[in-house]
Amino acid sequence: MRPTIAPFPLARSRRLRRNPTIRGLVAENVLTAADLIWPIFVRDGQNTREPIASMPGVDRLSVDNCVAAAHQAAELGIGVMAIFPYTDASLKTSTCEEAWNPENLVNRATRAIKAALPDMVVMLDVALDPYNADGHDGLVKNGIILNDETLTALEQQALVQAEAGADILGPSDMMDGRIGVIRRVLEGHEYQDTLIMSYAAKYASAFYGPFRDAVGATGALVGDKKTYQMDSANSDEALREVARDIAEGADMVMVKPGMPYLDVCQRVKAEFGVPTYAYQVSGEYAMISAAGGNGWIDLEKAAMESLLGFKRAGCDGILTYFAPLAAKLLRAQA
């Protein structure tokens, strides 16, 4: 039951808004650098930074520059980085063997970062799309995305990532049963401390376009991903997906995309009370960046407002390309 609120003028809401100190005193949610996970893109080369046109301010980095980015993250108080590969087209096949190559880009970047900064937490994506000639997250046969056969591939991919030193695995493929398979292989190979952040409620979304540019998948996708990623009309289904992933051994869960699905974030956190994250995906980042770059909105204020919205919806943290900018702004405000 809600408390009775005194009538005006006994109650004046503006008393609690009259200066920054009082607004901070009564703030219901707070954003910190510790809430941020910084996704970066790795490519082959040495001392290489390659701008991504559809993601202003974001570059593909060679492994040595990934290490430099890790040092920057640590200095800003960002403790977690998520690494995604820009895989050469010659390495993409229908059988996706590069996904479990111990020397692939993300595994090399992980080892390099952990060697330089052992306390930096590294998160790797478990899915086949960066390595698949068809652009899908699973193996494909006659136009059908194969669920159970894909699980075997994901099991191998997860194991080499754990061996490379990844602290968190993020299964983003949306195959049925993949969390249980990955958890069992980790337990069976003494990686019982490796965390799983499941992309539990990942929607078939129009907001992923710039990411596909970033990993070199634009134009490779045959068909769409609607037979395995979720329908944007559904939120009850998201709760079922989350419940199953928790039951199979996920330590944390994620909603993706973020801003169009804040209601799902709120429902997941309220229903399960588990560590809950959102991915502010490439399209969300690109829209705010483009509008800010054109002077239509204040980029910094809009970015920070969007991130605080995730905390208000119940998220414990956010994967966002704004992470370094947000951390700098938070430091300036301290």
N, C-alpha and C positions, 0 to 999 in steps of 0.2 A: 504494500500500500504506500502510495506516495505521500510525503509529508505535506501538511497544509502550508501554503505560501501566503504570507501576509499581503494584504492589499496595498496598492500604491496610496500614499507616499511612504508608508512604513517600510515597504520593500522597494528598493531601487537597484535594479540589476547593474546599472552603470557604476555603482560604487566599486564593484569588483573588477572594473575595466579601466580605472582612471589613470593608471600609470604602469610602466613595464614591470616594476617590482611586484605590484599587487597581481597583475595578470600572471606573472610567473609563479607567485605563491599559490594561486588557485588552479593552475593548469592541470588538467586531468590526464594529459599524455605528454611525454617528453621524448624527443628524438635525440639519440647520441650516435657517435661514430661506431660504437660497439653494436649498433643495430644493423649495420650496413655490410652487405656482401658485394664485392666488386667483381663483376664478370669481365674477363679480358679474352682477347683472341690471339692465338699464337700461330705463326707461320714459319716456314723455313727461311734460312738466311742468317746473316750476321750483322749486328748493329742496324737492323731494319725496322722502320716504322712506315706502315702503308695506310694512308687515310681511307676510311670507309665513307663513300660519298653520301650514302643514305643515313649515316649516323654521325652528324657533325661533332668533331672533337674526339671521336673514337678511332683508334688505329689498330691494325693487325701488327703484332710485335714479334720479332725474332726471340728466341729463347733467352738470349742475354738481356734483351730489353724487358722481358717478363720479370727477370730477376730485379732489374732496376725499378720496375713498377711495384714489385713486392716491398722493396725498401721504402718507396714513397708511401705505400699503404701503411706500413708499420709506423712511419713517422707521423702519419695523420691519425693513428689510432684505429685504423681498419684492420681487423684481425683475420678476415676470411676473404679468400679470392677464389673465384670459379673460373676455370680455364676451358676454353672451347677452341677446336682446331680449324684452321683453314687448310684443308687437305688437298694436295695436288690431284688434279683430275686423273692422272695416270695411276693413282693408288686406289681409286674408287672402283669397286667391282660389285657384282651381284651377290657375291658370297661374303663380302665385308671383312676379309681377313685382317685388314689394317687396323680394325677396331681393337684387336687383341695382340697387336704387335708390341712387344715390350719397349721398342724403340720408336714408337709413333710420337707425334708432336707433343701431345698432352702428357705422356709419361716422361719424356725428356724434360719438359718444362717443370713438371712436378719435382723430379729429382734435383734439378738445378735450384729451384726455389727453396726446397727443404734443406739442401746443403748450405745455402747462404743464410737462410733464416729458419732455423728448425721450429720456431714457435709460430710461424705463419701457418694458418690452417688452410689447406688446399682442398677444394671441392671439384670433383670431376663428374661430368655427365655420362650416364650409362644409356646409350642409345646408338643405333647404327646409322642414322641419317648422314653424319658427316663423311661416312665411308662407303655409302651405298650408291651405286650407279643409278638407282631408281629414285634416290632422294627420300626414301621412306625410312621410318624408325625401325622397321622390321624387315625380315627377309620376304621376298616377293616371288610367287610362282603363279604364272598365268593370270597376272593382275590381282591376285589375292595375297593380302599380307598374312603371312603364316605366324600364328601365335606360338605354338609349342616348339617349333623348330627355332624360332627366334630366341626363346628362353635359353637354349643351349649356347647360342652365340653371346648373349648378354652375360651368362655365367662366366665365360672365358674373359670377356672384356672387363668385368668387375674384378676378377682375380688379378689380372695384370696391373690394374689401376691401384689396387691395394698393395701389391708388391712394390709399385713405384713410390709408395709413400703417401697416397691420397688419404686424407683424414676423413672426408665425407664423400660418399658416393650418392649421386643424384639420378636415380633411374627416371628418365623422362619419356620412355618409349610408349607407355600406356598399354603394354601387353598384359593380359590377365595372368596373375600368378608370379610376376617377376620378382616381387619383393621377397617372397618365400624362397625362391631359387637362389637369389643373391645372398640372402642371410645365411642359408645353409652352407653355401660354398665358402663364405667368409669364416664361419664357425669351424668348418672342416679343415681349414688351412691356418688356423691360429691367428686370424684377423678379427677376433671377437670384439676388439675395441673400435673397429672401423664403423663409423656412423653411417646410417642411411637416411638421407632426406628425400623422401619420396615426392615426386611430382604427382601427387595423389589425384588432384582435380585439375587436369590439364585440358583446356578446351581447344577445339578446332577453331582457330581464330584468324582473323584478317590482320592482326597486329604483329605477325611474325616476319613480315616481308624484309625489313632491313637486316634482321638476324641472318636470314638465308643469303643475303648479299655478303654478309660478314664471313660466313663459313664457306662461301662459294657454291651454295646449293641452288641459287636462283636458276631456273630453267631446267634443272635436273629432275624435279619432282614430276612423276607420272601419275596423273589423277590427283586425288586429295587424301586427307588423313582422317576423314570423317568416320571410317569404320573402327577406329581405335581411340581417337581423341574425342572429348565429350562435346555434346550438343550444347550450344550457348543458351538454349531455352531451359536447361535443367539445373536445379540446385539440390533437390532431394537425392538425386543420383550421386552428386558429389559427396554427400555424407556416407553413402554406401561404399564408395571407392575409398574414402579415408578410413572407414572402419575396417575394411578388409586389409588395407596396407598396414595399419597398426597391428592387426592380429597376426600378420605374416612377419613382423619384425622391424617395421620402420620406426626409427627413433624420433623423427621429425617429419612434418608434412608441408607441402607447398601447394598454393593455388596459383595458377598461371593461365592467362595474363593476370595483371593486378587490378588496375583502376576500374575496368568494366565489371569486375567480380568482387568488389568490396563486400557485397552482401554475403557471398560465399565464404569469404575470410571470416566474417563475423559469426556465421552459423557454425563453421568448423571449430573455431576457438570456443564458442559457447557450449557446443555439444560434447567435445572431447577433452578440452583442457590440455592438449598436448602442445609442444612447441610448434608454432604455426608461422609459416613464412609466405610471402608473396613475391612474385617475380614481376617487377616493373619492366615489361619486355621492350624490345627494340622499337616497335611502333609507337609505344607510349613515349619513350625517350625522344624519338625523332619528331613527334608532333610538338612537344614542348620546346625542343631545341630549335625547330624551324620557326615556330611562332616567335620565340625569343629573339632569334637571329634577325627576324624581319621587323623587330620593334613593336610587334602587336601585343605582346605581354612582357612582363618583367620576368626574364628567364629564371633568375636566382630565386625570386619569391615564389614563382609557380612551382619550381622543382621542390623547394622545401615544403610548400603547402601540400603537394601531392604525396610526399613521403610521410608527413605527419598524418595524412589520411589513412595510411596503412596501419599506423600505430593505433589510431582511433578505432579502426575496425577490428582490433584485437591481435594484429600480427606482432610476433616477437622480433621479427627482423625482415629486411627487404633486400632482395637482389636487385641492384640498380646500377646503371651506367653513370648515374649522377654521384656515385659514392665519393670519389675524390673531391668534387666540387662541394658536396654537402658537408663533408668532414672539414674542409677549409672554412666554410661559412660558420659551422658550429664552433670551431676554434676561435674565430674572430668574435663571436658573440660571448664567449666565456669570460 
